[in-house]
């Protein structure tokens, strides 16, 4: 490897370190990352003159996230553990230690795949025991974040440890169980939001976000794996300290005390054999010198703690046959693909990392084409992050590569391919698979604003047969007595309140209604632009693609989406029905103010009197442009209470920060 290749490798590793440590995400597997680090270490061993303090081998990779909490300087650095990938390296390490200390023994422990956290405990004169005073993340190994409030809601974190010490500092791994991970992703799917990639990323993001209620809701757990600081006699033995902590009710990592290389290897194999059945992820086994005093004799560099190594298990792969490809429709109308697979040898679900796998997500048509996926094809299957099944290679090509059909598999409507993407969509707003999402969006605050009629109530009404389309919302009053009797949206008082909100929503006007229809790429701002131009829903419906593209901020893609939406027979029928129910579909042309002409304004935080939708409409009615993110093009930031990171960024960029009162004064109110 020459120096240019070495620098390119450093840059690549730094990129993936930033994703993993600071952004709680990843683009490559742990195994692939470990291989990159192995290449780097080999190059630096051959060329030690290349190594600088900035090398990925010399740093942990994280950085404290300022917006997530107060920075904390670690009393004891929270360093990493050097990885090995071959059992021969483990035996060599044991031999090296025992050649210097013949009585050395080892603690072999599960390496939990999560986020490291240190807990500081201080003696309390009130009861004579240790009380939790601070919890901190690893960050860059020397400076982390104060996450004490989040730590206190993790059930495995003890508020009080009944030991009579003056001070104790423990380090452990915060993780998320497979059950809680899948529960979270199911909820995200229900909401039409992006699921988490793996439990480790979700655990990290959860611990570092600002709301302890969210941390508690997501069910984080923790194992203690090290004593960072404490009485000398207590810290003398790794396994001894873990036993005392366990006896005091502190959850500690699974460990085995081993006296020889054979015992260490056997413990690693034992941990490896049980990883498939664990309810959480592990990515290796840690070998620690049990006598803590001996560890200083085996330094491992600036990045790694002394006296430890971590054996990393290789990813497991199996060959599977593609038996069926199922098309699904998501809440946004996006077509998804599920591959039904079987073990090529048994014809049954494949056993992978301790679970039976019979289905795999195939993402989109480009993914299918790239991997040459089709019925009868044979593929390599592995688990990304040891949990999500993923096609990792093609063993035998199918006779025909699968291609998405022309019709929606649920409602039979024509499918449309989104420009410049691999995604196909069903654009029928009445498609049953999209109904809960589309009706919930229709009734939301930024659309028709029907208070009390949220996703839960809408789902109940759909399940009971009351709702099949937008129009049915405005016909619920005809079934008022049935609704009261069934109690689906509450008893008499609450039902009447919701029915009154539905009736009032008819006067929301064409901008809100056009937004609520859920046309792809048409949000509130575009809807306002369209109504400013055409003044009615029916006029927008009649506009051609050529007409629409003449409007500022309406490009070809948006124009095509609008024309396609209104060309559907179901849409034409829907518009007529809503009109017959008395919804206001047009508005008289109004003069637009010019007080904010040419200004780009961002709003953040909670304002004293104006809601987010109200202030946005106010800005746009006075000629301004309201955007969601702060950039160099932003002219003003309107900040209320709990302004957060947008305020920080505006201050860094020197953007004027104004109040609600300042904004109203600017437009003469």
Secondary structure, 3 states (H helix, E strand, C coil): CCHHHHHHHHHHHHHHHHHHHHCCCCCCCHHHHHHHHHHHHHHHHHCHHHCCCCCHHHCCCCCCCHHHCCEEECCCCCCECCEECCHHHHHHHHHHHHHHCCCCCEEEEEEECCEEEEEEEEECCCCCCEEEEEEEECCCCCEEEECHHHHHCCCCCCCEECCCCCEEEEEEEEECCHHHHHHHHHHHHHCCCCCCCCHHHHHHHHHHCCCHHHHHHHCCEEEEEEEEECCCCCCCEHHHHHHHHHHCCCCECCEEEECCHHHHHHHHHHHHHHHHHCCCCEEEEEEEECEHHHHHHCCCCCCECCCEEEEECCCCEEEEEEEEEEEEECCCCEEEEEEEEEECCCCCCEEECCEEECEEECCCHHHHHHCCCCCCCEEEEEEECCCEEEEEEEEECCCCCCCCCCECCCCCCEEEECCCCCCEEECCCCCHHHHHHHHHHHHCCCCCCCCCCCHHHHHHHHHCCCCCCHHHHCCHHHHHHHHHHHCCCCCHHHHHHHHHHHHHHCCCCHHHHHHHCCCCCCCHHHHHHHHHHHCEHHHHHHCCHHHHCCCCCCCHHHHHHHHHHHHCHHHHHHHHHHHHCCCCCECCCCCCCCCCCCCEEEEECECCCCCHHHHHHHHHHCCCEEECCCCCCCCEEEECECCCHHHHHHHHHCCEEECHHHHHHHCCC
